[in-house]
Amino acid sequence: MKESTDVLDILMYIFENFLDEEEGTEADQESIEAELNAAGFLQSDINKALNWMEGLAELQTQSPNWVPNPGFSLRHYDTREEQKLGLEGQGFLIFLEQTGVIDQQLRETIIDRVMALDSGDIDLEQLKWVILMVLFNHPGREEAYAWMEDMVFDESRGYLH
């Protein structure tokens, strides 16, 4: 049995091994849980990861209680968000929003899901994975998802190029 694992590691494992976008098939929760147990992840960590995914699904069905402004917006981060995202993560979210990859609502969903991770600070690569998972779960964002997928899986490509 592995020691306690970061929830993001389990989420990445699920994403890479169970979500098949091309065929439109997804494994059910019981088979995912059984596979994760067989892979050696702790049940408590598996439960956290599955709860994280449920939270993402719930956010997708909710309407924002604010109207997105199509122009420039300024996001103020609270202290916990600043610490968890860091300046690089905040800058990357601004970049994605300014280039139209994400909008204000997706930015808030991404921040919510980052804050729902029980880990400490996250680095840029981990943030990219969270963004990829959020985009995957939002229909109509296929182009943004494909762009982000290229960025995540092509490590030699930087977002400033």
Backbone hydrogen bonds in HBPLUS format (Angstrom, degrees):
<---DONOR---> <-ACCEPTOR-->    atom                        ^
c    i                          cat <-CA-CA->   ^        H-A-AA   ^      H-
h    n   atom  resd res      DA  || num        DHA   H-A  angle D-A-AA Bond
n    s   type  num  typ     dist DA aas  dist angle  dist       angle   num
A0002-LYS N   A0040-GLY O   3.09 MM  38  5.58 167.6  2.11 145.3 148.4     1
A0009-ASP N   A0006-ASP O   2.96 MM   3  5.40 131.0  2.20 108.5 120.8     2
A0010-ILE N   A0007-VAL O   3.05 MM   3  5.20 117.2  2.46  99.3 114.1     3
A0011-LEU N   A0007-VAL O   2.90 MM   4  6.23 161.2  1.94 155.5 161.4     4
A0012-MET N   A0008-LEU O   2.86 MM   4  6.03 156.7  1.91 148.4 154.2     5
A0013-TYR N   A0009-ASP O   3.00 MM   4  6.18 151.8  2.08 140.5 148.4     6
A0014-ILE N   A0010-ILE O   2.86 MM   4  6.17 159.8  1.90 154.6 159.6     7
A0015-PHE N   A0011-LEU O   2.87 MM   4  6.05 166.6  1.88 149.5 153.7     8
A0016-GLU N   A0012-MET O   2.89 MM   4  6.01 164.5  1.91 150.5 154.4     9
A0017-ASN N   A0013-TYR O   2.96 MM   4  5.94 145.5  2.08 144.1 153.2    10
A0018-PHE N   A0014-ILE O   2.78 MM   4  5.33 155.5  1.84 154.0 155.4    11
A0020-ASP N   A0025-THR O   3.38 MM   5  5.65 156.1  2.44 169.3 174.3    12
A0024-GLY N   A0020-ASP O   2.97 MM   4  5.90 123.0  2.30 140.6 156.5    13
A0032-ILE N   A0028-ASP O   3.04 MM   4  6.30 159.4  2.09 155.8 162.4    14
A0033-GLU N   A0029-GLN O   2.85 MM   4  5.96 164.6  1.87 150.2 154.8    15
A0034-ALA N   A0030-GLU O   2.90 MM   4  6.09 157.1  1.95 146.2 152.6    16
A0035-GLU N   A0031-SER O   2.97 MM   4  6.10 159.5  2.02 144.0 149.3    17
A0036-LEU N   A0032-ILE O   2.89 MM   4  6.13 159.2  1.93 153.7 159.7    18
A0037-ASN N   A0033-GLU O   2.95 MM   4  6.15 156.1  2.01 147.3 153.7    19
A0038-ALA N   A0034-ALA O   2.92 MM   4  6.15 157.0  1.97 145.3 152.1    20
A0039-ALA N   A0035-GLU O   2.85 MM   4  6.09 138.1  2.02 141.5 153.4    21
A0041-PHE N   A0036-LEU O   3.10 MM   5  5.70 159.6  2.14 160.8 154.5    22
A0040-GLY N   A0037-ASN O   2.97 MM   3  5.17 152.4  2.05 103.2 112.2    23
A0045-ASP N   A0042-LEU O   3.09 MM   3  5.32 120.4  2.46 102.4 116.5    24
A0046-ILE N   A0042-LEU O   2.93 MM   4  6.24 155.5  1.99 153.8 161.8    25
A0047-ASN N   A0043-GLN O   2.88 MM   4  6.10 161.8  1.91 153.1 157.2    26
A0048-LYS N   A0044-SER O   3.15 MM   4  6.38 152.8  2.23 138.7 145.5    27
A0049-ALA N   A0045-ASP O   3.01 MM   4  6.28 158.7  2.06 148.6 153.8    28
A0050-LEU N   A0046-ILE O   2.90 MM   4  6.18 162.2  1.93 156.6 161.5    29
A0051-ASN N   A0047-ASN O   2.88 MM   4  6.03 152.6  1.96 146.1 154.1    30
A0052-TRP N   A0048-LYS O   2.91 MM   4  6.13 147.9  2.02 143.3 152.3    31
A0053-MET N   A0049-ALA O   3.03 MM   4  6.35 155.3  2.09 147.2 153.0    32
A0054-GLU N   A0050-LEU O   2.96 MM   4  6.24 152.3  2.04 143.7 151.4    33
A0055-GLY N   A0051-ASN O   2.90 MM   4  6.14 154.2  1.97 147.1 154.0    34
A0056-LEU N   A0052-TRP O   3.02 MM   4  6.36 147.8  2.13 144.9 153.6    35
A0057-ALA N   A0053-MET O   3.00 MM   4  6.32 157.3  2.05 147.9 153.7    36
A0058-GLU N   A0054-GLU O   2.93 MM   4  6.20 153.4  2.00 149.2 156.6    37
A0059-LEU N   A0055-GLY O   3.02 MM   4  6.24 155.6  2.08 144.8 150.9    38
A0060-GLN N   A0056-LEU O   3.12 MM   4  6.37 145.8  2.24 144.9 153.7    39
A0061-THR N   A0058-GLU O   3.17 MM   3  5.41 132.2  2.41 101.1 112.8    40
A0062-GLN N   A0059-LEU O   3.28 MM   3  5.23 144.7  2.42  96.5 106.3    41
A0082-GLU N   A0078-ASP O   2.89 MM   4  6.15 164.1  1.92 161.8 167.0    42
A0083-GLN N   A0079-THR O   2.99 MM   4  6.20 160.3  2.03 150.1 154.9    43
A0084-LYS N   A0080-ARG O   2.95 MM   4  6.12 164.0  1.97 150.9 155.4    44
A0085-LEU N   A0081-GLU O   2.90 MM   4  5.91 169.7  1.91 156.1 159.0    45
A0086-GLY N   A0082-GLU O   2.82 MM   4  5.41 150.2  1.91 137.1 146.9    46
A0122-ILE N   A0084-LYS O   2.96 MM  38  5.88 171.1  1.97 155.1 152.1    47
A0090-GLN N   A0086-GLY O   3.07 MM   4  6.30 163.5  2.10 150.8 155.7    48
A0091-GLY N   A0087-LEU O   2.87 MM   4  5.99 161.3  1.91 148.9 154.4    49
A0092-PHE N   A0088-GLU O   2.93 MM   4  6.12 148.5  2.03 141.6 150.4    50
A0093-LEU N   A0089-GLY O   3.01 MM   4  6.29 156.7  2.07 149.7 154.9    51
A0094-ILE N   A0090-GLN O   3.04 MM   4  6.34 156.9  2.10 148.5 154.9    52
A0095-PHE N   A0091-GLY O   2.90 MM   4  6.15 159.8  1.94 147.6 153.3    53
A0096-LEU N   A0092-PHE O   2.92 MM   4  6.20 162.3  1.95 152.4 156.2    54
A0097-GLU N   A0093-LEU O   2.96 MM   4  6.14 154.4  2.03 146.7 153.8    55
A0098-GLN N   A0094-ILE O   2.84 MM   4  6.04 163.5  1.87 156.7 161.3    56
A0099-THR N   A0095-PHE O   3.00 MM   4  6.14 144.3  2.14 147.3 156.5    57
A0101-VAL N   A0096-LEU O   2.91 MM   5  5.10 133.1  2.13 158.3 161.1    58
A0102-ILE N   A0096-LEU O   3.32 MM   6  5.74 160.1  2.36 116.4 117.7    59
A0100-GLY N   A0097-GLU O   3.19 MM   3  5.15 155.3  2.25  99.7 107.1    60
A0107-ARG N   A0103-ASP O   2.90 MM   4  6.12 156.8  1.96 152.3 159.8    61
A0108-GLU N   A0104-GLN O   3.02 MM   4  6.28 156.6  2.08 146.3 151.5    62
A0109-THR N   A0105-GLN O   2.97 MM   4  6.30 151.1  2.05 145.9 154.5    63
A0110-ILE N   A0106-LEU O   2.80 MM   4  6.02 160.4  1.84 154.6 159.5    64
A0111-ILE N   A0107-ARG O   2.92 MM   4  6.18 163.4  1.94 151.4 155.8    65
A0112-ASP N   A0108-GLU O   2.90 MM   4  6.03 158.1  1.95 143.6 150.1    66
A0113-ARG N   A0109-THR O   2.94 MM   4  6.18 158.8  1.98 150.1 155.2    67
A0114-VAL N   A0110-ILE O   2.88 MM   4  6.12 151.4  1.96 150.9 159.3    68
A0115-MET N   A0111-ILE O   2.94 MM   4  6.12 163.6  1.97 151.8 155.9    69
A0116-ALA N   A0112-ASP O   2.98 MM   4  6.18 130.7  2.23 136.7 150.4    70
A0117-LEU N   A0114-VAL O   3.14 MM   3  5.48 154.6  2.21 106.5 114.2    71
A0127-LEU N   A0123-ASP O   2.97 MM   4  6.27 157.9  2.02 153.1 160.1    72
A0128-LYS N   A0124-LEU O   2.92 MM   4  6.18 154.5  1.98 149.7 156.3    73
A0129-TRP N   A0125-GLU O   3.21 MM   4  6.55 147.5  2.33 140.8 148.5    74
A0129-TRP N   A0126-GLN O   3.11 MM   3  5.14 120.0  2.49  94.8 109.3    75
A0130-VAL N   A0126-GLN O   3.08 MM   4  6.48 155.9  2.14 149.7 156.0    76
A0131-ILE N   A0127-LEU O   2.91 MM   4  6.19 164.8  1.93 157.3 161.2    77
A0132-LEU N   A0128-LYS O   2.89 MM   4  6.08 157.2  1.94 145.5 152.0    78
A0133-MET N   A0129-TRP O   2.95 MM   4  6.23 159.0  2.00 151.0 155.7    79
A0134-VAL N   A0130-VAL O   2.93 MM   4  6.20 157.5  1.98 152.7 159.2    80
A0135-LEU N   A0131-ILE O   2.88 MM   4  6.11 168.4  1.89 157.6 160.4    81
A0136-PHE N   A0132-LEU O   2.93 MM   4  6.07 154.4  2.00 146.1 153.5    82
A0137-ASN N   A0133-MET O   3.23 MM   4  6.40 142.1  2.38 138.6 147.0    83
A0137-ASN N   A0134-VAL O   3.12 MM   3  5.28 128.2  2.41  98.7 111.7    84
A0138-HIS N   A0135-LEU O   3.12 MM   3  5.22 165.6  2.14 110.8 112.6    85
A0141-ARG N   A0138-HIS O   3.31 MM   3  6.05 138.4  2.49 142.4 144.4    86
A0145-TYR N   A0141-ARG O   2.81 MM   4  6.00 157.7  1.86 154.7 162.3    87
A0146-ALA N   A0142-GLU O   2.86 MM   4  6.06 161.5  1.89 149.6 154.0    88
A0147-TRP N   A0143-GLU O   3.01 MM   4  6.24 158.0  2.06 146.8 152.7    89
A0148-MET N   A0144-ALA O   2.91 MM   4  6.11 161.7  1.94 149.6 154.8    90
A0149-GLU N   A0145-TYR O   2.73 MM   4  5.90 154.4  1.79 152.6 160.8    91
A0150-ASP N   A0146-ALA O   3.00 MM   4  6.21 156.5  2.05 144.9 150.1    92
A0151-MET N   A0147-TRP O   3.12 MM   4  6.43 152.2  2.20 141.1 148.9    93
A0152-VAL N   A0148-MET O   2.87 MM   4  6.17 154.5  1.94 152.4 159.0    94
A0153-PHE N   A0149-GLU O   2.92 MM   4  6.04 167.8  1.94 154.6 157.9    95
A0154-ASP N   A0150-ASP O   2.84 MM   4  5.59 129.7  2.09 140.3 150.7    96
A0157-ARG N   A0154-ASP O   3.05 MM   3  5.80 166.6  2.06 124.0 128.3    97
A0161-HIS N   A0158-GLY O   3.46 MM   3  5.85 167.6  2.48 110.0 113.6    98
